[in-house]
Amino acid sequence: MGELLKVVVVTRGRTGSTAITEELGQTPGCRSELEVFSQGADVDFFDTPPFEAWRRERPLADEAQLASAYLDLLEGETRERGCRALFWKALSQHFDERPYLGDMLRRRGYRAIYLRRAPVRQVISGLVAQERGLYNSRRPPKDRRRFRIDVARLRGLAEHERFAVNRDEALLFKHRLTGLEASYEDYLADRAQFFARIYADLGLPVALPRPSRYAVMLPDLQAAIANFDGVSVVAGEFGERL
């Protein structure tokens, strides 16, 4: 079958990464899991329990050694399924929470996809998710409220996200996690081209995966934002058009 292709989708919150990571594993020969190293991952969304749930039965072992053993399990199960590629997702904060993670992935031969999103849209998604108390769902949200966005806060958070992308790229360079970049906007514009480029760059057969079961949480920004005109002005400062 050949060597297993191991890929980590590195990103920040609210970039469409849940749907995209799930879809990456929806073609023949590919498998995906979500945030396997999250501190609070919901086991209901995983085929293999995430690391924190798995390690509870091994409380006295060294964490870095356990993490490596966990990836042995995850990768081994993937091979047993007859898959040639494994994808899973890591938020950039996971590399801060688990300082051993970057070097461990390099040693294990992982490649990286760095997924980004236009910062104003990314922040808006996060602010609305906080207000709703709902970040991801497999059903379209029933909440029809209109949200007023603090434009000063929006501007500051978008600046932070732009800075954080530079920091993430430096982190990937530091750990020599070579790979490719992708954007949520390209995914929305043309799914077929988006996945064709990723699979081709990774040396996998070009395919169009089944759509994600996760719902788009903000399908209509203008309907969801009460002060849409003011928010649009801030978006324009970042070169975005809402």
Buried (B, 14 or more C-beta within 10 A) or exposed (E): EEEBBBBBBBBBBBBBBBBBBBBBBBBEBBBBBBBBBBEEBEEEBBEBBBBBBBBEEEEEEEEBEBBBBBBEEBBEBBBEEEBBBBBBBBBBEBBEEBEBBBBBBBEEEBBBBBBBBBBBBBBBBBBBBEEBEEBBBEEEBEEEEEBEBEBEEBBEBBBEBBEBBEEBBEBBEEBEBEBBEBBBBBBEEEBEEBBBBBBEEBEBEEBBBEEBEBEBBBEEBEEBBEBBEBBBEBBEEBEBEB
